[in-house]
Amino acid sequence: MPILKAPPKQAKNESLQLRVSTEFKLQLQNYSEFLGATPSYVVIEALNRLFEKDRDFKTWLEQHTDTADEPPTQATFVTETIKRP
């Protein structure tokens, strides 16, 4: 049984370019194929899970978020990060 769920239909996102090893790219492509999803979906879901589970990151984020604004949710944090130029 896969750890991640199949992707829902999503609005168009901006692109993000990353440099990864050949082995990592192959693993990502294989896992994406296993899920029947895109590599982008796998990366976003994995990072959302990481952000959700990392207590130290949550604490850090709370300390570095402007007090006038509410901290972003995990999903919007990843989406906003990807959309930045």
N, C-alpha and C positions, 0 to 999 in steps of 0.2 A: 504494500500500500504506500503510495507516495506521501511524503511529508507535506508538500505544498498542494493546494487545491488548483484545479484548472482555472484559467483566467476568465474573469467576466469581460464583457465588451467594455472597452475604455475609450475615452475621448483621445484625440490625437495629442501626443506629448512632444516636447522638444527632444532633440538628440543630445547625447552626452558621449564624448569620445574617451575611451580608456585604453591604456596599453596593458596587455596581459600576456603571459607566456603562452606559447603554442599549446602546451598541455592543458592549461586552464581553459583556453578557448574551446578545445575539444571536449573537455568535461562539461562545460556550460552548454555546448551544442547538444551533447548526448543527453544531458538531464532535461533540456528543453524538449527534445524529441520524445523522451520518456513520458513527460507530462502532456505532450501535445500543446505546448505553449511556446511563446517566443523567448529568446534569451533575455530580452528586456524585462519581461514579466518575472522571470526567475530571479534576476538581480534585484528588482524592486521589492519583491516579496521577501527575499532573503534579508535584504537590508532593513525592511520594515520589522521583521522578526527580531533582528539584532538590536535595533533601536528600542524595541518594546521590552526586551529582556535585560538589557544592560543597565543595571541600576546606577552605576557610576556615571554613565552618560546622561541619564535622566537628571541626576543631581547636578551635573555640570551644566546641562542645558538650562535648567531652572535658574542657575546662578548667572548665566550669560544671556538671558532673555530679558528684553526691556520690560520693566515693571508695568508700563502703560499698556502693553499688548499682552494678550494671553499667549502662553506657549503654544506652538503649533501642534496639531495631533501628529501621530507618527506617519500616517498616510500623506498628509499635506506637507509634512517636512520633506519627505523624499521627493514628492512631485514638485514642490517649489525649488528644491535644490537642483533638480534636473532642468528646470526651465530657466535658471539663471544663465546669462551669457558667459 
